[in-house]
Amino acid sequence: MGFEGRNVAEPWGDRRDDRWYVAPDETRDDLVAALRAQGAHTTAVVTAHDLTEVGAPGPRWNGADPASLERVLFHLVQEYARHLGHLDVVAELAGGPTGE
């Protein structure tokens, strides 16, 4: 969606009422397969381009100049860090280990 500049019909299609949503008929295997397929696609894009290469224009950029692959990947790392912090909270609330 971002670096490739392609339109994704429902980029946040896993959300309902502003919350993450998994349909009742989706299985763990379905979710793992989707995650692995997206990971394989990301790997293919990253290995096919230089970090300084600027992405294609598209709806993600809302008229702004597209970012370099390096910037897109840095943003991805920031998003993972943010959401891993959320996962820490969930683990602690569920009685898991606590820490920094």
C-alpha positions in Angstrom: 0.0 0.0 0.0 2.7 2.5 0.9 6.0 1.8 -0.8 4.4 0.1 -3.9 1.8 2.8 -4.2 -1.0 0.3 -4.8 -4.5 0.8 -3.7 -5.7 -1.6 -1.0 -9.5 -1.8 -0.9 -9.7 -2.3 2.9 -6.3 -1.6 4.5 -8.0 -1.8 7.9 -10.4 -4.5 7.1 -9.7 -6.3 10.3 -11.4 -3.6 12.3 -15.0 -3.4 13.5 -16.3 -0.5 15.6 -12.7 0.8 15.9 -11.4 -2.4 17.4 -9.4 -5.3 16.0 -11.7 -8.0 14.8 -11.4 -11.7 13.9 -14.4 -13.3 12.3 -15.8 -16.4 14.0 -15.0 -18.6 11.0 -11.3 -17.5 10.9 -8.9 -20.0 12.5 -5.5 -19.6 14.0 -4.1 -21.3 10.9 -5.8 -18.8 8.7 -4.3 -15.9 10.6 -0.9 -17.4 10.7 -1.0 -18.2 6.9 -2.1 -14.6 6.2 0.7 -13.2 8.4 3.3 -15.4 6.7 2.0 -14.5 3.2 2.3 -10.8 4.0 5.8 -11.4 5.5 6.9 -13.1 2.3 5.5 -10.2 0.2 7.3 -7.7 2.4 10.6 -9.6 2.1 10.2 -9.7 -1.7 9.7 -6.0 -1.8 12.6 -5.2 0.5 15.1 -7.4 -1.2 14.2 -6.1 -4.6 14.9 -2.4 -3.8 17.6 -0.3 -2.4 16.9 1.5 1.0 17.3 4.9 -0.6 14.8 4.2 -3.4 11.7 6.3 -3.2 8.3 4.5 -3.4 5.6 4.9 -6.0 2.9 7.6 -5.6 -0.4 6.3 -4.3 -3.3 6.9 -2.0 -1.3 6.2 1.2 0.7 9.4 0.7 -2.5 11.6 0.3 -0.8 13.8 -2.4 2.5 14.1 -0.5 5.8 12.8 -2.0 6.3 9.1 -1.3 8.9 8.0 1.2 12.1 6.1 0.7 12.1 2.4 1.6 14.3 3.2 4.6 11.7 5.6 6.0 8.9 3.1 5.4 10.8 0.4 7.2 11.8 2.7 10.1 8.1 3.5 10.5 7.3 -0.2 10.5 9.9 -0.8 13.3 8.3 2.1 15.3 4.8 0.5 14.9 6.0 -2.8 16.1 7.7 -1.2 19.1 4.5 0.6 20.0 2.3 -2.5 19.7 4.7 -4.7 21.6 4.3 -2.3 24.4 0.6 -2.9 24.2 1.2 -6.6 24.3 3.3 -6.2 27.5 0.3 -4.7 29.1 -2.0 -7.5 28.0 0.5 -10.1 29.3 0.8 -8.4 32.7 -3.0 -8.0 33.0 -3.4 -11.7 32.2 -1.1 -12.6 35.1 2.1 -13.0 33.1 5.6 -11.8 34.1 6.1 -8.1 34.7 9.1 -6.0 34.1 10.5 -3.0 32.1 
